Amino acid sequence: MSNARATHFTRRGILAAGGALGLGAALTACGSDDENGGSADGKASAASGPWSFEDDRGTTVKLDQVPTSIVAFTGVAAALWDYGVQVKGVFGPTTTKDGKADVQAGDMDVSKVTVLGNAWGKFNVEKYAALAPEVLITTTFDDAGTLWSVPEESKDKIAKLAPSVAVSVFDRQLTEPLQRMWELAESLGADMKADKTVQAKKDFEAAAERLRTAAKARPEIKVLAGSASPDLFYVSGTNLSVDLEYFKALGVNFVEPSEAAKKATGGWYESLSWENVDKYAADVIVMDDRTSATQPADITEGTWKKLPAVKAGQVISRSPEPILSYDKCTPLLTNLAEAIEKAKKVS
């Protein structure tokens, strides 16, 4: 992935930017809350009895017991960790070069999981088999239900080893996959009545109201969602991304590339050369925080440094692949609300 942004974006046109697709899915986990158990700290307890879960593809996975040998995409594992559910293995960006947790690993103790591949699309099938997986959990960024970060060339081998569950982060608003992850964690034995978990949801709702208020008070503030690679700058559209779609629904005024400009990427984003990075005027820029993207501090292009929002210090981070727990999504709302509240009108 030498040009991480470019290669990432061309994979089914997926991700510089993921909405409102009502894939209402039913969930059942046998046993009452008391039977599943619970704990004050929100740690998942050993749930018993048969387990079934209908995912956002409409696929229902049924097992004789609640799975404990779980393998998940890193960001999904991080969300489950926040709810007290421990996975055995992960795939996707997990540790940085110095061994610390990648931004997509959140608060997860990366020393307690087997890493099957430390980058998007990397997956060691032999290691996976050795874990005796009961279920694989990831997200999907398209309406075909393609499993995120599961490599095309080995997907059939992987599928034979354990059933999969997918949470859609395509063309729907952030609150929908958040609710689905909540339901999934609960089915896996998480105590959703734990003080920490209940408070996290309240904090998220308060942060959403703060962003709504800030956007309403300052509709003139234009926000651009960007992502950088060595060769190109990507301006995300809002109509497919779960975070941007939700922020837009709360009233945030986003720069929106034309449909024609986004056509080549399936509607996700517009690619700009660094010479044309000033094509759109913006007061606040939210930048892709993933390690596969060039981070703002490392951008040396003079055209970037001349942008009014950059000169004004009005650049914040964005998580195009948000960790789907209320605890991790609250700062995304709070940081954007604060940026809009404090922004100077520079565009």
C-alpha positions in Angstrom: 0.0 0.0 0.0 2.6 2.5 -1.0 0.0 5.0 -2.1 -2.5 4.0 0.6 -5.2 6.5 -0.2 -5.3 5.8 -3.9 -5.3 2.0 -3.6 -7.8 2.2 -0.8 -10.2 4.3 -2.7 -10.3 2.3 -5.8 -11.3 -0.9 -3.9 -14.9 -0.9 -5.0 -14.8 2.9 -4.9 -15.0 2.7 -1.2 -13.6 5.0 1.3 -12.4 8.5 1.4 -15.5 9.5 2.5 -19.9 5.7 4.7 -25.7 7.2 5.4 -29.6 6.1 5.5 -30.1 2.6 4.2 -32.8 1.1 6.5 -31.5 -2.4 6.7 -33.6 -3.1 9.8 -32.3 -6.4 11.1 -33.7 -8.5 13.8 -31.6 -9.9 16.5 -32.2 -12.7 19.0 -30.0 -14.0 21.7 -31.5 -16.7 23.8 -31.6 -16.0 27.5 -32.8 -12.9 29.4 -30.6 -10.1 30.7 -30.3 -11.9 34.0 -29.3 -15.2 32.3 -26.7 -13.5 30.2 -25.3 -11.9 33.3 -23.8 -8.5 33.8 -21.2 -6.6 35.7 -20.8 -3.1 37.0 -17.8 -2.4 34.8 -19.5 -3.5 31.6 -17.4 -6.6 31.1 -19.2 -9.2 29.1 -20.1 -12.2 31.2 -20.4 -15.8 30.0 -23.7 -16.0 28.2 -25.2 -19.4 27.7 -27.7 -21.1 25.4 -28.1 -20.9 21.6 -27.1 -17.8 19.8 -28.5 -16.2 16.6 -27.9 -12.9 15.0 -29.3 -11.5 11.8 -26.8 -9.1 10.3 -27.2 -6.2 7.8 -26.9 -8.5 4.8 -30.0 -10.2 6.0 -27.9 -13.3 6.9 -28.7 -15.0 10.1 -25.9 -16.8 11.9 -27.1 -19.5 14.4 -24.8 -21.3 16.8 -25.4 -23.8 19.6 -23.9 -21.4 22.1 -22.8 -17.8 22.4 -19.5 -17.5 20.6 -16.3 -16.9 22.6 -13.8 -17.5 19.8 -14.4 -14.3 17.9 -12.3 -12.8 15.1 -13.1 -9.3 14.0 -11.9 -6.4 11.9 -9.8 -4.2 14.2 -12.3 -1.3 14.4 -15.1 -3.7 15.2 -13.0 -5.5 17.8 -12.3 -2.1 19.4 -16.0 -1.3 19.6 -16.8 -4.7 21.2 -13.9 -4.1 23.6 -15.6 -0.9 24.8 -18.6 -3.0 25.6 -16.6 -5.6 27.5 -16.5 -8.2 24.7 -13.0 -9.7 24.1 -12.1 -11.1 20.7 -9.3 -13.6 20.1 -8.1 -12.4 16.7 -8.1 -9.2 14.6 -7.4 -8.2 11.1 -6.8 -4.7 9.8 -4.6 -1.8 11.1 -3.9 -2.8 14.7 -0.4 -1.7 15.8 1.9 1.1 14.7 5.6 0.7 13.9 6.5 1.3 17.5 4.0 -1.4 18.7 1.4 0.9 20.1 -2.3 0.6 19.3 -3.3 2.0 15.9 -5.9 4.7 15.9 -8.4 2.1 14.6 -7.7 -0.1 17.6 -9.1 2.4 20.1 -8.6 1.4 23.7 -8.2 -2.3 22.9 -5.3 -4.1 24.6 -3.5 -5.1 21.4 -1.3 -7.5 23.4 -4.3 -9.7 24.1 -5.2 -10.4 20.5 -3.7 -12.4 17.7 -3.1 -10.1 14.7 -3.9 -11.9 11.5 -2.9 -9.0 9.3 -1.8 -5.5 10.3 -3.1 -3.6 7.3 -6.2 -3.4 5.2 -6.8 -6.6 3.2 -4.0 -8.6 5.0 -5.3 -11.9 6.4 -3.3 -14.9 7.5 -5.7 -17.8 6.9 -3.5 -20.4 8.7 -3.4 -18.3 11.8 -7.1 -17.8 11.5 -7.8 -21.5 11.4 -5.5 -22.1 14.4 -7.8 -19.9 16.5 -10.7 -22.3 15.8 -13.0 -19.3 15.1 -16.7 -19.5 15.8 -17.6 -16.3 14.0 -16.0 -13.6 12.0 -17.3 -10.0 12.4 -16.6 -7.0 10.2 -18.3 -4.2 8.4 -19.5 -3.7 4.8 -19.1 -0.6 2.7 -21.3 -1.5 -0.2 -24.8 -2.7 -0.9 -23.5 -6.1 -2.0 -22.4 -7.0 1.5 -18.7 -7.3 0.7 -16.8 -8.1 3.9 -14.5 -5.3 4.7 -10.8 -6.1 4.7 -11.4 -9.8 3.9 -9.2 -10.4 0.9 -11.0 -11.4 -2.3 -8.4 -14.1 -3.2 -8.9 -16.0 0.1 -12.5 -15.1 1.0 -13.8 -18.6 0.1 -11.2 -20.4 2.3 -12.0 -18.0 5.2 -15.8 -18.5 4.8 -15.4 -22.2 5.2 -13.8 -21.9 8.6 -16.6 -19.9 10.4 -19.8 -18.0 9.6 -19.6 -14.2 9.2 -21.5 -11.2 10.6 -21.4 -7.8 8.8 -22.5 -4.4 10.1 -23.3 -2.0 7.3 -21.6 1.3 7.3 -22.8 2.1 3.8 -25.3 4.9 2.9 -26.8 5.2 6.3 -26.4 7.6 9.3 -24.0 6.9 12.1 -26.7 6.2 14.6 -27.8 3.1 12.7 -24.6 1.1 12.8 -24.0 2.3 16.4 -27.3 0.7 17.3 -26.5 -2.5 15.4 -23.1 -2.8 17.2 -24.9 -2.2 20.5 -27.3 -5.1 19.7 -24.5 -7.3 18.6 -22.4 -6.7 21.8 -25.5 -7.3 23.9 -26.1 -10.6 22.1 -22.5 -11.6 22.9 -23.0 -11.1 26.6 -22.2 -7.4 27.2 -23.9 -5.7 30.0 -25.6 -2.8 28.3 -27.0 -1.5 31.6 -23.5 -0.9 33.1 -23.0 2.6 34.3 -20.2 3.3 31.9 -22.2 2.1 28.9 -25.3 4.0 29.8 -23.3 7.2 30.4 -21.5 6.8 27.1 -24.8 6.8 25.2 -26.0 9.9 27.1 -22.8 11.7 26.4 -23.2 10.9 22.7 -26.7 12.3 22.6 -25.5 15.4 24.4 -22.7 15.8 21.9 -25.1 15.4 19.0 -27.2 18.2 20.3 -24.2 20.4 20.8 -23.2 19.9 17.2 -26.8 20.6 16.0 -26.8 23.8 18.0 -23.4 24.9 16.7 -24.4 24.2 13.1 -27.6 26.1 13.5 -25.9 29.1 15.1 -23.2 29.2 12.4 -24.6 28.0 9.1 -22.0 30.1 7.3 -19.1 27.9 8.4 -18.2 25.6 5.5 -16.6 22.3 6.4 -14.5 20.2 4.0 -13.8 16.5 4.6 -10.4 15.6 3.1 -7.9 12.8 2.9 -4.3 13.1 1.8 -1.8 10.9 -0.1 1.6 11.8 -1.5 0.1 12.4 -5.0 -3.5 13.4 -4.5 -5.9 15.1 -2.2 -9.4 13.7 -1.8 -12.5 15.7 -1.1 -15.2 13.5 0.4 -18.9 13.7 -0.5 -21.4 13.2 2.3 -24.0 11.0 0.8 -22.4 7.6 1.5 -20.4 8.0 4.6 -22.0 7.2 8.0 -20.3 10.0 9.9 -20.7 12.8 7.3 -24.2 11.8 6.5 -25.1 12.1 10.1 -23.3 15.4 10.6 -25.0 16.8 7.6 -28.4 15.7 9.1 -27.5 17.7 12.2 -27.1 20.8 10.0 -23.4 21.0 9.3 -22.6 22.9 6.0 -20.3 20.7 4.0 -18.4 21.3 0.8 -20.0 18.9 -1.6 -18.1 17.8 -4.8 -20.5 17.5 -7.8 -21.9 14.1 -8.7 -20.0 14.3 -12.0 -16.7 14.9 -10.1 -17.4 11.9 -7.8 -18.6 9.6 -10.6 -15.2 7.9 -11.1 -15.2 6.7 -7.5 -18.8 5.5 -7.3 -19.9 8.7 -5.6 -17.5 8.7 -2.7 -15.1 11.6 -3.3 -13.3 13.8 -5.8 -9.6 13.4 -6.5 -7.6 16.6 -6.8 -3.9 17.2 -7.7 -2.1 19.2 -5.0 -1.9 22.1 -7.4 -5.7 22.2 -7.3 -6.2 21.7 -3.6 -7.7 25.2 -3.3 -10.6 24.3 -5.6 -13.0 24.5 -2.7 -13.3 27.3 -0.1 -13.6 26.0 3.4 -13.5 27.4 7.0 -12.8 24.1 8.7 -11.1 21.0 7.3 -11.6 17.6 8.8 -8.8 15.2 7.8 -8.7 11.4 7.6 -7.0 10.1 10.8 -6.1 6.6 9.6 -2.4 5.7 9.5 -2.8 4.8 5.8 -3.4 8.5 5.0 -0.9 11.3 5.1 -1.5 13.3 8.3 -1.8 17.1 8.2 1.5 17.6 10.1 3.3 15.7 7.4 1.9 17.5 4.4 4.7 19.6 2.8 2.8 20.9 -0.2 2.9 24.7 -0.4 -0.6 24.9 -1.8 -1.9 23.1 1.3 -0.1 25.5 3.7 -1.7 28.5 1.9 -5.3 27.3 2.4 -7.1 29.8 4.7 -8.4 27.1 7.0 -4.8 25.7 7.4 -3.3 29.1 8.0 -6.0 29.8 10.6 -5.3 26.5 12.4 -8.8 25.2 11.7 -7.9 21.6 10.8 -9.2 18.7 12.9 -9.2 15.0 12.5 -11.9 12.8 11.2 -12.5 9.0 11.4 -13.8 7.7 8.1 -14.0 4.3 9.7 -15.4 5.3 13.1 -15.1 2.8 16.0 -18.8 2.0 16.4 -19.2 2.5 20.2 -20.8 5.6 21.7 -17.7 6.2 23.7 -15.5 6.5 20.6 -18.0 8.4 18.5 -18.8 11.1 21.0 -15.4 12.9 20.5 -16.1 13.1 16.8 -19.2 15.1 17.4 -17.6 17.2 20.2 -14.5 18.1 18.2 -16.5 19.2 15.2 -19.0 21.2 17.3 -16.1 23.0 19.0 -14.4 23.7 15.7 -17.5 25.2 14.3 -18.2 27.2 17.4 -14.7 28.7 17.4 -14.0 29.0 13.7 -13.1 32.3 12.1 -14.9 32.8 8.8 -12.0 32.6 6.3 -13.6 31.3 3.1 
